[in-house]
């Protein structure tokens, strides 16, 4: 009887042990309840407060701005709230300033790079009436082309008809018209098909200044060269032919440099350095940082020698001064962002400037 009781207890213990083992196996296999829901990460939206740079009064608040938004996106939303200020007319700074020095934040800046907290304060300045760079260049270059042809036609409203009929034009007058029109026609075509303009804008007053300069000087130059009393250069044909071919070489060089700069440019790189290619006209870039400006000045010097007139000489001098300032500025920029090869180059004139 006792033996049966012990056998029964042993069997019960064995079954409990098996149940315990099975339970442990089930528990190790995984949980029966559903896993907790994943928490979605919260995007830190920003709030952009736009104040007037002069009065510090609040003009607009742009809320729920995504971190990947650019400053141009803010300008578009600002334009929706204030339709009288379109994006190209809006200048924004992080610090309050009342002087129009052009140091405004670039449109491509990300909002998250400006954020110190969830609220970003920007100061607004009205930049005035704006025009695109393409419009500026087309307007500045088309004017001289048309104006010069009007003087070349010797309109009765400009010159005396009898005097115009009596005096036969010297061949240099026709060559000068060809060269002048060729230069500005090239500038127009390059603006449309060669240059990659950034799509930026500039104040309307800058375009008016440029038009006044180019159109005014063209009128002065064309009036003297096409005048019935115009006298040919001192050395006549020799001087004219030599300067004419020099003009053509400089115009070709300027064009090929502009084309090479476009082909050498890469996406995302705003600074393009002039490098020599298989084209001999680009070899000048071995000596100077801005060969396109060098060729431009050379064209106008050749035109001055060919026509031998004071207005062209004054225009060439002013152009040379402006080109030298631009060349020095670019040369300095190249030295900061380029390799040491730029150290051996000049800015505009080889070994001199």
matplotlib code that plots the C-alpha trace (Angstrom):
import matplotlib.pyplot as plt

x = [0.0, 2.8, 4.6, 1.6, 1.4, 5.1, 4.7, 1.6, 3.6, 6.5, 4.2, 2.5, 5.9, 6.9, 3.8, 4.3, 7.9, 6.8, 4.1, 6.7, 9.0, 6.3, 5.3, 8.9, 9.1, 5.9, 7.1, 10.4, 8.7, 7.4, 4.7, 1.1, 0.1, 0.6, 3.8, 3.5, 2.7, 5.8, 6.1, 6.3, 9.2, 7.9, 9.1, 10.3, 8.4, 9.5, 7.8, 9.3, 8.5, 9.2, 9.7, 10.2, 13.9, 13.2, 10.4, 10.8, 7.1, 5.8, 4.6, 3.9, 4.3, 4.9, 4.0, 4.5, 7.7, 9.3, 13.1, 13.9, 12.2, 14.4, 14.4, 12.8, 9.8, 9.4, 9.4, 6.7, 4.5, 5.3, 4.1, 0.8, 0.3, 1.5, 0.8, 2.4, 5.9, 6.8, 9.7, 12.4, 11.6, 12.0, 15.3, 15.7, 18.4, 18.9, 20.1, 18.4, 20.0, 18.7, 21.5, 21.0, 24.4, 23.2, 24.2, 20.9, 20.4, 20.5, 17.4, 18.9, 19.6, 17.7, 15.6, 17.0, 20.5, 19.1, 17.3, 18.5, 15.1, 11.6, 11.0, 13.1, 13.1, 14.0, 14.1, 12.5, 13.7, 11.9, 14.4, 12.2, 11.3, 13.3, 14.2, 15.9, 19.5, 18.5, 16.2, 19.1, 21.6, 19.2, 18.1, 21.6, 22.9, 20.0, 20.0, 23.5, 22.8, 19.7, 21.1, 24.3, 22.3, 20.2, 23.3, 24.8, 21.7, 22.4, 18.9, 17.9, 16.9, 20.5, 22.7, 22.4, 21.1, 23.1, 26.3, 25.7, 25.2, 28.3, 30.7, 31.6, 32.1, 35.5, 35.7, 36.5, 33.0, 31.5, 34.0, 33.3, 29.6, 30.2, 32.5, 30.2, 27.1, 29.1, 30.2, 26.7, 25.0, 27.5, 26.6, 22.9, 23.4, 25.6, 23.1, 20.4, 22.3, 25.7, 25.7, 24.0, 22.4, 21.5, 17.9, 18.6, 17.3, 18.7, 17.0, 15.5, 17.7, 20.8, 19.4, 18.6, 22.2, 23.6, 21.3, 22.2, 25.9, 25.8, 23.1, 24.6, 28.1, 26.9, 25.0, 28.2, 30.4, 28.1, 27.5, 31.2, 32.1, 29.1, 29.4, 29.8, 32.9, 34.6, 38.3, 39.9, 42.8, 46.3, 47.9, 44.7, 44.4, 47.4, 46.0, 42.5, 43.3, 45.7, 43.3, 40.3, 41.9, 43.0, 39.4, 38.2, 40.8, 39.8, 36.1, 36.7, 38.8, 36.2, 33.5, 35.6, 36.5, 32.8, 31.9, 34.7, 33.6, 30.1, 31.4, 33.8, 31.1, 29.7, 26.4, 26.6, 29.8, 29.2, 32.9, 34.2, 37.9, 39.1, 41.3, 43.1, 41.7, 42.8, 41.4, 44.4, 42.1, 41.8, 45.6, 45.6, 44.1, 47.6, 48.7, 45.6, 42.7, 40.1, 41.0, 37.5, 37.9, 41.4, 39.9, 37.0, 39.5, 41.5, 38.5, 37.7, 41.4, 41.4, 38.2, 39.7, 42.8, 40.7, 38.3, 40.7, 38.0, 37.9, 34.5, 35.7, 38.9, 37.0, 34.6, 37.5, 39.3, 36.2, 35.6, 39.2, 38.9, 35.7, 37.1, 40.2, 38.2, 36.1, 39.2, 41.0, 37.9, 37.6, 41.4, 41.2, 38.3, 40.2, 43.2, 41.1, 39.2, 41.7, 45.1, 48.4, 48.6, 46.7, 49.6, 51.6, 48.8, 47.9, 44.3, 43.9, 47.1, 49.9, 52.8, 51.4, 48.0]
y = [0.0, 2.3, 1.4, 2.4, 5.8, 6.6, 5.5, 7.8, 10.8, 10.1, 10.1, 13.4, 15.1, 14.0, 15.5, 18.8, 18.9, 18.4, 21.1, 23.5, 22.8, 23.4, 26.7, 27.9, 27.0, 29.0, 32.0, 32.0, 31.9, 35.4, 37.6, 37.1, 40.8, 43.2, 45.3, 48.9, 51.4, 53.2, 56.8, 59.2, 61.8, 65.3, 67.8, 71.1, 73.6, 77.2, 80.6, 83.5, 87.0, 89.7, 93.2, 96.5, 97.4, 101.1, 101.1, 97.6, 97.1, 93.7, 93.3, 89.6, 86.3, 83.1, 80.1, 76.3, 76.7, 73.4, 73.2, 72.4, 75.6, 78.2, 82.0, 82.2, 80.1, 82.6, 85.5, 83.8, 83.3, 86.9, 88.0, 86.2, 88.0, 91.4, 91.3, 94.8, 93.3, 90.6, 88.2, 90.0, 93.3, 91.8, 92.2, 90.2, 90.4, 88.8, 92.1, 95.5, 97.9, 100.9, 101.2, 99.7, 98.0, 94.9, 92.6, 90.6, 86.9, 84.8, 83.1, 79.6, 79.7, 77.1, 78.3, 75.7, 77.3, 80.6, 79.2, 79.7, 78.9, 78.1, 81.8, 83.4, 87.2, 88.8, 92.5, 93.6, 96.3, 97.3, 97.0, 99.0, 98.2, 95.2, 93.9, 90.7, 90.7, 89.3, 92.4, 94.7, 93.3, 93.1, 96.7, 98.0, 96.3, 96.7, 100.5, 101.1, 98.8, 100.8, 104.2, 103.8, 102.6, 105.8, 108.0, 105.8, 106.5, 110.2, 111.2, 114.7, 115.5, 114.9, 116.1, 118.7, 116.9, 118.9, 118.5, 114.7, 114.4, 116.4, 114.5, 110.9, 108.6, 107.2, 103.4, 103.6, 104.9, 101.7, 99.5, 101.4, 100.7, 97.0, 96.7, 98.6, 96.6, 93.3, 94.0, 94.6, 91.9, 89.5, 90.7, 90.2, 86.7, 85.7, 87.0, 84.9, 81.7, 81.6, 83.2, 81.3, 84.1, 83.3, 84.6, 87.3, 90.8, 94.3, 97.6, 99.4, 102.5, 100.4, 99.6, 103.2, 104.2, 101.5, 102.6, 106.2, 105.4, 103.1, 104.9, 108.4, 107.4, 105.6, 108.8, 110.8, 108.3, 107.7, 111.4, 112.1, 109.1, 109.4, 113.2, 114.5, 116.4, 113.4, 113.1, 109.7, 108.5, 109.9, 106.8, 106.1, 102.5, 101.0, 102.2, 101.2, 97.7, 96.8, 98.0, 96.3, 92.9, 93.4, 94.3, 91.0, 88.9, 90.5, 90.0, 86.3, 85.9, 87.4, 85.1, 81.9, 82.8, 83.3, 79.9, 78.1, 79.5, 78.2, 74.7, 74.6, 75.6, 72.8, 72.5, 73.8, 75.7, 79.4, 80.3, 79.3, 79.7, 80.4, 77.5, 77.2, 74.7, 73.4, 76.8, 79.2, 82.1, 80.7, 80.5, 84.1, 82.6, 81.3, 84.8, 86.7, 85.7, 87.6, 87.2, 88.1, 91.5, 91.8, 91.0, 93.5, 96.3, 95.3, 95.6, 99.1, 100.2, 98.8, 100.7, 103.9, 103.5, 102.7, 105.7, 108.1, 110.1, 111.7, 110.3, 106.7, 107.3, 108.6, 105.7, 103.2, 104.8, 104.6, 101.0, 100.1, 101.5, 99.6, 96.4, 96.7, 97.1, 94.0, 92.1, 92.9, 91.9, 88.5, 87.9, 88.4, 85.9, 83.4, 83.6, 82.8, 79.9, 78.5, 76.7, 78.5, 78.6, 81.9, 83.5, 83.8, 85.4, 89.1, 90.3, 92.1, 92.9, 90.3, 91.1, 94.6, 94.7]
z = [0.0, 0.8, -2.3, -4.5, -2.7, -3.4, -7.1, -7.4, -5.9, -8.2, -11.3, -10.1, -9.6, -13.1, -14.7, -12.8, -14.0, -17.6, -17.3, -15.9, -18.8, -21.4, -19.7, -19.8, -23.6, -24.3, -22.3, -24.2, -27.5, -27.1, -25.6, -26.5, -26.1, -29.1, -29.1, -28.1, -30.9, -32.3, -31.3, -34.2, -34.0, -33.7, -36.3, -34.7, -36.8, -36.5, -36.3, -38.3, -37.1, -39.7, -38.3, -40.1, -40.1, -39.5, -36.9, -35.5, -35.8, -36.6, -40.2, -40.5, -38.7, -40.7, -38.6, -39.0, -41.0, -41.9, -41.0, -44.7, -45.9, -47.5, -47.2, -50.6, -49.3, -46.5, -49.0, -51.0, -47.9, -46.9, -50.3, -49.8, -46.5, -48.0, -51.8, -52.3, -51.7, -54.2, -53.3, -55.3, -53.6, -50.1, -48.3, -45.0, -42.3, -38.9, -37.4, -37.6, -40.1, -41.9, -44.5, -47.9, -48.2, -49.9, -47.1, -47.1, -46.4, -49.5, -50.8, -50.6, -46.9, -44.9, -42.0, -39.6, -40.1, -38.8, -35.8, -32.3, -30.8, -32.2, -33.0, -35.6, -36.0, -39.3, -40.3, -43.5, -45.9, -49.1, -51.9, -54.3, -57.9, -59.1, -62.6, -63.7, -64.8, -68.2, -68.7, -67.6, -70.1, -73.0, -72.4, -72.0, -75.1, -77.5, -77.0, -78.4, -81.3, -82.4, -81.6, -83.6, -86.7, -86.4, -86.6, -89.3, -91.4, -91.2, -90.5, -91.5, -88.0, -86.9, -89.7, -92.5, -95.6, -98.1, -96.1, -95.9, -99.6, -100.5, -98.3, -99.2, -96.3, -95.6, -95.5, -91.7, -91.1, -92.5, -90.6, -87.4, -87.8, -88.5, -85.4, -83.1, -84.2, -84.1, -80.5, -79.1, -81.2, -79.7, -76.2, -76.9, -78.3, -75.4, -72.9, -74.5, -75.3, -73.5, -70.1, -67.3, -65.3, -61.7, -62.1, -59.5, -59.6, -59.2, -58.4, -61.4, -60.7, -61.5, -64.9, -65.5, -64.6, -67.0, -69.8, -69.3, -69.5, -72.6, -74.5, -73.8, -74.8, -77.9, -79.0, -78.5, -80.3, -83.2, -83.7, -84.2, -86.3, -88.7, -89.0, -92.5, -91.4, -89.8, -90.7, -91.1, -88.9, -89.3, -90.9, -92.8, -94.2, -92.4, -89.0, -89.8, -91.1, -88.3, -85.6, -87.3, -87.3, -83.7, -82.8, -84.4, -82.5, -79.2, -79.9, -80.8, -77.6, -75.4, -76.9, -76.5, -72.9, -72.1, -73.7, -71.9, -68.6, -69.1, -70.1, -67.1, -64.6, -62.4, -60.5, -57.0, -57.7, -58.1, -58.6, -62.0, -62.8, -66.3, -67.5, -70.9, -73.3, -76.8, -78.2, -78.5, -77.6, -74.0, -73.5, -72.2, -68.9, -68.2, -67.5, -66.2, -64.0, -66.0, -69.7, -70.8, -69.3, -71.0, -74.4, -73.7, -73.0, -76.1, -78.3, -77.2, -77.5, -81.0, -81.8, -80.4, -82.6, -85.7, -85.4, -83.6, -81.9, -78.4, -77.3, -78.0, -76.1, -73.0, -73.1, -73.4, -70.4, -68.2, -69.4, -68.6, -65.1, -64.4, -65.8, -63.7, -60.6, -61.4, -62.3, -59.0, -57.1, -58.9, -58.6, -54.9, -54.7, -56.8, -54.5, -51.5, -53.1, -55.6, -55.5, -55.5, -59.4, -59.2, -57.4, -60.6, -62.5, -62.9, -62.7, -66.0, -67.8, -67.9, -65.6, -64.9, -63.3]

ax = plt.figure().add_subplot(projection="3d")
ax.plot(x, y, z, "-o")
ax.set_aspect("equal")
plt.show()
